[in-house]
Amino acid sequence: MIIVRSGRVAAAGLAVALLGAPAAFAETNSGDTAWVLTATALVLLMTLPALALFYGGLVQSKNVLSVLSQCVVIACLMSLLWFFVGYSLAFGDGGPANGFWGGFDKAFLNGVTAESQTGTIPETVFFMFQMTFAIITPALIVGAYPERAGFGFVLVFSSAWMLLVYAPVCHWVWGSGGWLFQQGVRDFAGGLVVHATAGSSALVVATMVGKRKHFPQEMRPPHSPVLVMIGAALLWVGWYGFNAGSALGAGQSAGNAMLVTHLSASAAALTWMAIEWIKFGRPGLVGAVTGLIAGLATITPAAGSVGPLGAVIIGVLASVVCFYAVTLIRNKLKIDDSLDVFAVHGVGGILGTLILPVLASLGPLAPGLGDVSIAQQSWVQLQGVVVVVAWSVAVTYIIIKAASFTMKLRAKPEAEIEGLDMHVHGERAWHGIGG
């Protein structure tokens, strides 16, 4: 089975992966392998500790430990589920139904040997790299329900969501037999597969779990902007593995992906800070790093399709669009997507997916669209967005509805008042500090 980490037509320098290909067809490249091993570690860093610290700093001090616990346990649980069946559903061969799912042929890594390769790297390395994506995607959704979701519900929901939402979409977009891949949808590193799925699902979770007790009457500031900044900085570093690692090789494609990732993040951080400076008279740190994350999420699907100039434009647009998406969701619609998962990740991933055809040929080093027109690729990208968002929303709703029949979605009222740290976990993140 052939895997191309972009659409039907690969961006310049993009690796073509041959799952399980005999050594005669592709020789293992030590440089490519070393880079993807490094990228794997960087992407795991994005969840632990980066995302955990970023989210932990944004909540109240009495709920820091609960967020950290959720991220740690999700990382462990998704790793096992990916080994059991997730990898097979995403990158296996589903036979006659291969357009829609990968089947069970690679469950428990069945058929994977020491000689199995994915392009120029061992398949075990590809498995691990993709595992880190399967870890961080449900972990992103943690930001939709902090300070109130029951711990048992978090584990059940995250498990079902990874297998029923993430794995199928991963197969559709990144598997050569996937029907969206066949349509030519481009998603270099996860604008659709990661950010659109997590973001749109986060909106559903936030609505169904319900608002925090103090929302929206009392909007409490992050308890530790220091932790927020540290987490965001680590996410920035880890994102090099996320985007540049998706080239699956140490070549020009990886280099360009790293370059455009950095430029987009930089432009987005400055733009968000400028917006807050103009509107509120203060250049806030939390705002700047929120813009940073928006720029990173938005460049993710386009990292293999745009050049440096396109990346800067994407960064500026990311902050403008995501900033006002936060205002719309929080202030107008009154949806308690507590840490703005949809407004930043969902909107960012969708925006990057839709804008890449327009910017693909702009400026030096831009890979272009090959023989596909902007109009053709734009239509394909739009179809991909609609399908992925609709699937994510529908299946998320079903998962939560089913879970609600067997368990409580929320922690007990007294736990929300006291804080989940002590009430659920019996520990405090900070001793001597109240709520």
N, C-alpha and C positions, 0 to 999 in steps of 0.2 A: 504494500500500500504506500503510495506516495503522499507525503505531506509537504505543502508549501506554506510558509508562515505569512503569507499575504493572500491576495486574491488569486484568481485563475492565472493571471499574468504576473509573475514575480517582479518586484522592484529590482533595480540594478544591484547586483551583488548578493541578492537574497539567496540563502541556501535552500536547496531542494533535499528533503530528507527521505531516505529510503528505509522504511521500517523493516527491520529484520533482513536486510539485503545481505547476500553472501559477500565475503571479503573480496571475491573476484571482481565485483562490480564497483566497489568503493573501498579505498584504503583508509584506515583510521589515521587521522591527522592529529598529531600530538598538540600542535598549537591551537587548533579548533577545540579539542577536548579540554585543554587547560583553561581556555577562555570560558567555555560553557560551565565548567566546574566552578570557576570564580563567579560567574553570573548567577549560578544557582545559590551560592552562599549569600550573594548580595540581595537576591529576591527574598530569601528567608529572613534576612535582616530587616526587610521592609515590614514584616509582621512582628517579629521579635528581635529587638525591642521597639522598632521605630513606630509602627502604628499604635501599639499598646501605649507608648509614652505620649504620642500625639493625642490620642483619645483620652488617656488618663489625665492629662493636663487640662482638658476642656471641661471635664465634669467637676462636681463638687468633691471636696476632699474626703467626704465620708463614703464615696463611691469609686474611688480610684482603684482599689484592690479588685473590685468586682469586674471592672473593665479589663484589667491586666489578666485576671483569672480566665475570663472568657476568651481572650486572645490566645493564651497559652493552651487551654484545653482544645479549642478549635484547631490549632496547629497540629496537635497530637492526633486528634480524632480524624481530621481530614487526611493525614498521612496514611493512616491504616486503611481508611475507606478507599483512598486512591490505589493502594496496593491490592486490596480485595477485588474491587470491581470498577472503580472510577476511571482508571487509566484505560481499561478495556472499552468502556462505554464511549470514551472520548477518542481513542486512537486505534481501536481494534477494527476488525472487518466484520460488518454486520450482514454480510451476504446479500441476498436480494433486497434487504431493507437498509443497505449501507448508506444510502443518502440521508437517512434520518437518525441512525444510531450505530455505534461501533460493535455491538454484540458483546459476547462473553469469552471470545477466543483467547484474550490476553488476561483474563481474571487470574489473580494471584501470580501474575507474570508468567503464566503458562506459555511455553514456546520461546521465551526469551532466554538466550544462552550467552555464554561469554563471547561468542562470535557475532551476536546480533548487533547490527549497526543502524543508526539513523543518520543518513548522509555520511559524514566523515567522523562522527562521534559514536561511541558505544551507546546502544539503546538504553542501558542502565543510566547513563548520564542524562539522556533525553527524558527518561522517566522521572528522574529526580528534579530536573529543571521544571518540567510541567507540574510536578507535585507542588512546588512552591507557589505556582499560580493558583492551583486548587485550594491552597491554604489561605492566601491573602484575600481571595474574592469573597467568601462568606464572612471573613473577619471584617471586611469593610462595612458590612451590614450592621455590625455591632454598634456603629455610630447612630443608627436610627432609633434604638430602643434603650440607651443606657439609663441607669438609675431607677428602672422600674420593671424590666423583663425578668421572669422567673428563670433561674439557672437551668433547670431541667428543660424548659421550653427552648432556650438558646441552643442546647446541645441537639435536641431532636430536630428542630427547625434547620439548623446549619447542616446537619447530616443529610436530611431529605433534600434540602435545597441544592447542595452540591451535586447529588446524584441525578436529580430530576430537572434542574435548570442549567447549572453550569456545564456538566458533562455533555449533554446533548448539544447545547449551543457551541461548545468547543468543537465537537465533531462536525457540525454543520459548516462552520466557518473555516476551520483549520485542517480538517481531513480532506484529502483529495477526492474522496467519494461523497463528502458532505454536499448537500444540495445548494447551500449558499456559496460554498467554494466553487461549485460548478457554474453558478451564475456570475462569478467573477468578483464577489465582494472582497474588498481589501480591508484588512485589519491586521496591521503589522505585529502589534504586541498586546492587543487586548482592549481597544476602545469599546468594541461591542461585547466581546467574550467576557471581559472583566468588569469594566466600568458601567456600561449600559445595563447589564444584567443586575449587578449589585445595586446600582443607583435606583433603577425603576422598582426593584423588589423592596428596597429600603422604604420607599414612599408607601407601599402597600402595608408593610410591617408597622410602620409608624402610625398609620391610620387605624389598623385593626387592634394593635396593642393599646392604643390610646395615649392621651397626653400625660405629661408629668403633672403633679398636683399644682405646681406653681406656674405652669405655662397657660396662656401667655401673659398673665397679669404681672408676674414677677420674673423677669429675665435675669438670671444670675450669671455673673461673669465667670470665665474660666478660673479655677482656683489656682492654677500655676502656669502662667504664660511661659515660664522658663522650660517646663517639661514639654509644652507645645512646640517651642522653638527647637529643642533638642530632637524631638520626634520628627519634626518636619525636615530638619537637616539630614537626619539619618535616612528618611524616605527619599530625599533628593539623591543621596549617594547610592542607595539601593536601586533607584530607578534606572541607573546606568545598566545594571544587570537585567532589569525588566525589559528595557527597550533594545539596547545594544546586544544583549544576550539572545534576543529573538531572531537575530540573523543566523544563529546556530553555527557561527564560524568567526574566526578572527581575521576579518577582511575589511574591504572598503565599506560594505553595507553596515557593519557594526560600527565602524568609525563615524560614518555619517549619522547613524541613529543616535550615537552618544552626543555628537555635536548639536544636532537639532533639539535634542532633549534638554540640554543645558541652556541653550538660547531661549527656548520657549519658557522654561521655568523662570529665568531671569527677567524676561519682559513681563511676564504675568505678575510676579511679585511686585515690581515697581509700579505697574498699572493699578493693581488693587490698592496699594498704599496711596497712590496719587488720588484715587477716587475717594478714599476715606479722608484724606487731607483736605480735599476740596469740600466735601459734604459736611464733615464734622469738625474741621479745623485742627485735626491731629493725625499724624502718620503712625497708625497703630502697628505693633509688632505682630499680634495675632492675625490681623488683616493681611499683612504682608506675606506671612507664611501660608495663609489660606489661599491667597492668590498663587503662591508658588505651587501648591498642590493642584490647583485648578489648571495651571499651565502644563504640569506634568501629565495629568489625566487626559488633557485635550490633545497633546502631541502624540500620545501613545499609539493610536491607530494610524497616524500619518507619518510615523518616524521613518518608514521605509519608502515614502512617496514624495516627501517635500525636501527642499534644500534649506539652508540657513535663513534666507530672507523670508520664506514661507513660515518657518518656525517662529520668527519674531512676530509676524502678523498673527499667527495662531495664539501666541502667548498674550498679546494685547486683547484680542477678541475673547479669549477664555476668561480673563478677569472681568471684562465688561459684562459679558453675558451671564457668567456664573454669579457675579455680585448681585445683579438684579433678579436672578433666579432665587437666591437666598431671601431677598426681600419679599418676593412674590409668595414663596412657600410658607415662610415664617409669619409675615405680617399681614398678608392679604388672605391667603387660604387657611391660615391658622393650623397648619399641620405641624406636629411636633417631631419632625425629622431632626432630632436634637443636635446632631453634629454635622448637618447639611450634607448628608451622603448623596442624595439625589441632586441637589443644586450644584454640587462641586464635581462629584464623580460621574453621575448619570448625565447631567447636562454637558459636562466637559467631554465625556466619551462620545456622546451623540454628535456634538458640534464638530469634534475632530474628524469623525467618520464622514460627515456630510461635506466639510469644507475641503478635504484633501484633493478632490479632483480639480478644483479651481486653482489651487496653489502648487500642484504637482510639477509644473514646468516653469515656475517663477524663480528667476535668479540663478546664480552659479551653483553648481553641484546638485541642482534639482533633478531627480531621476526621470520625471515625466510619467506619462501614462502609456507609453508605447503606441500601438496602433489603435487604441481605444479613445474615442472622443470624450470631451468633458461632459457633454450631455448624456452620453451612454453610461459613463461611470457614475455620474451623479444619480441617475435613475436606479442603477444597481445598488448604490450605497443607501439610498432612501428605502428601497425594499428591504434591505438587510436590517436597517434600524427599526422599521415598523414590525417586522417579524420577531426580532429578538425582544423588543420591548413588550409586545403583546404576549409572547410566550412567558416571559419572566413574570409579568403581572398576573396572568391567569394561573400559572402553576403555583406561584407564591400564595395567592389567595386560597387555593385548594389545600395546600400544605397547612396553612395556619388554621383554616376552618376545620380540617380533620384533627389537628392537634388539640383544638379547643374542646373537642368531645371527650378527651381523655386526661387533660391536664389544665392547670391554670396558666394563662399566658403571662400574667403579672405576678410580681412578688406581693406578699401581704401588705396591706396599707401601713401597718406599723413598721415594716421593713423599709418602705419608701421614706418614711419620716426619719427613722433612726439611721438609715443608710444601709446599703446592701453589704458593705464590707463586714460589719460586725454581725448583722442579723443573718446573713446567708453563709459567710465564710468564717466567722468567729475571729477575725483578725482586722487590724487597722493598718492602713498604709503609712500613716503618720501618727505616732504616739504623742499625746499632749495637745492635739489639734482637734477641734470640734468639727462641725459641719461646714 
